[in-house]
């Protein structure tokens, strides 16, 4: 892998998400040689992926080159690599570009979509966890409308314009809201020769309320906002199968749809060699102590969504969001530096800054530690917070301009099929 | 294809480039039913593709949804389709989504890369005529540097960092300049563990000067600018073969390179059924008269790069640039409207607004009809003109912001490998 020997201990970080980047930034003082591995050469700002899928933002403005984050840090190495295995007995990771010894290993691999073993669902539904996936969804949505124009079969046309989003968490809610706004503001103008009123947006939630991790008030209001936008909200309903045409559920309700977005579950991205039952939770997360050490290891840590730190306040670990990930990365970074200097370590304690979801124009819900609110003000706060946490000045400006433009013009101009998703539309390029 | 019958004559336009869009805009007054066909759902601002390849701009900001251009035009139809054949005897086009009768047909298909029959070159080199192609090149450039880090073989490493651009027209010159700036400003910071001074940028031109369509002064200055930036300029040299590793030429000079960009020739995109020898020029362009009618046809027109209108001033047709294409589209539009009203038609006459090329920061060359100039002022004019002709207010603002940012920070932040090009880096997404 061509990483030079160093007299400083080598910290290998797997994953350049919120947790991995926050950690790397704390390790910039040369106590360590740091190697960051990721299968993408960029950091993805996941909370805005749904805006890429719906043409509101360019993919490039929610991505940021990892090399640029680490520019100027001495003794830092980035490698574009896929980790194949961790050999805990000899402190070695195997990757597709070779093996690497580590003194300390930090797993920050995050989560991936969980289909709970349903391979048919996995094969036919769309996920939205990465930029390429979000772009595939963007292409598919637009292709479906192009195709809907061409058919005289009303059933087929309706299936092409019928969107089923499974999962009532923030991803599902935000995507449903954005699609509803496209239906209202853009489709009638873009497709005057199509009766776009027949387009349907459905959100299907297994539990009895949307946004179950938020307050009841937020759930209520999110549902009301979605209904105001014309979204069909289905609760206590579970999608059990999807063959690419028909989505079946645990009841006799079914949906004829060409687009099923699966946002109903995630699981930790597990690494071979680090998947022992002794230290993996039911949701495949790595069990860690308050110093982020994986159970049973001294020099292997896990932070972010992949880590499960159980405590009284969080018996199943922290929520899988950017905030806990960043705070864990920072705390581990501080501790590694402290340890190298012989100072005492700080156990992790999560400062809850609250959570938010946006449903659409002027419509958001926010649960802050001190107060909960919904509506226009929550929407402005949501935008401000997301701009603040976005990495890169240029990204912030471009995203801001897009939002202002989209708001004033009721528009989303990135509705481009750059890489067709359906075979029907593919060209050789 | 589900286009309703109309009492107005149907004009079918193939291609949503500069010519096709300019024509469509002129036909918005309901004298006709207009159907625009394109294999992409967006218009591409081709002059800026090289900035996408080199990470300076997001692809989405130089693309514009065709449906949005035509929003609100009555009796307009867009279809995402690939034209397979024109049946001139029965006024019918066959496409991958069905057949369509026309009263008038306008071919505005533009050009594609011409490898002059060299299939080995075609298979191994990169083209830069479309957004997906430009993104492939962006991925490949970045992947090569990631891979260069991994090898101990100096020859291999140098081949990965050796760029050969074949063709000394504006595309080749602008790409070479942008790569040289990346080498200087970004590589040393992004790859501190790689000796990026070994990276080479070569531009290979068959003729005896770069930018042969411009003034001698512009050619001279462009060459000087490139050399100042450290680009190796090769003139009177022709690349004759490339197996993916070694580029051979008509002399004993050869290049070991993993990246060969072929910008040495274009040919018209010809349509089956409209490729008769009687009306096709040597470069495959359709011969048209001064009213844009394809030789031998009354109701079939060609505009833009695909058309060859021979005149005393332009014995081989107009230059293949945006300006002639737009002017031809506008003139044909005006003529079609005039004809439908029984007014007289205007033969096309090209108003040369000049041509320009940018080599890098503060370095451009401009040949305007009245005066020719080079340097900082030309560079500002170049930027202003490109912003002016870019379609869409949002695109203009986003491009402008990117340029200001890139200028101030000596940076290009869109260096993202969103879709890996080399198999080595591909993941399933």
Interface residues (C-beta under 8 A of the other chain):
Chain A: X1 X2 X4 X39 X40 X41 X42 X58 X59 X60 X61 X63 X64 X65 X67 X68 X71 X72 X77 X79 X80 X82 X96 X97 X98 X130 X131 X132 X133 X135 X136 X142 X143 X146 X149 X150 X151 X152 X189 X190 X191 X193 X392 X393 X394 X395 X397 X398 X401 X402 X405 X411 X413 X414 X415 X416 X417 X418 X419 X424 X425 X427 X429
Chain B: X1 X2 X4 X39 X40 X41 X42 X58 X59 X60 X61 X63 X64 X65 X67 X68 X71 X72 X77 X79 X80 X82 X96 X97 X98 X130 X131 X132 X133 X135 X136 X142 X143 X146 X149 X150 X151 X152 X189 X190 X191 X193 X392 X393 X394 X395 X397 X398 X401 X402 X405 X411 X413 X414 X415 X416 X417 X418 X419 X424 X425 X427 X429
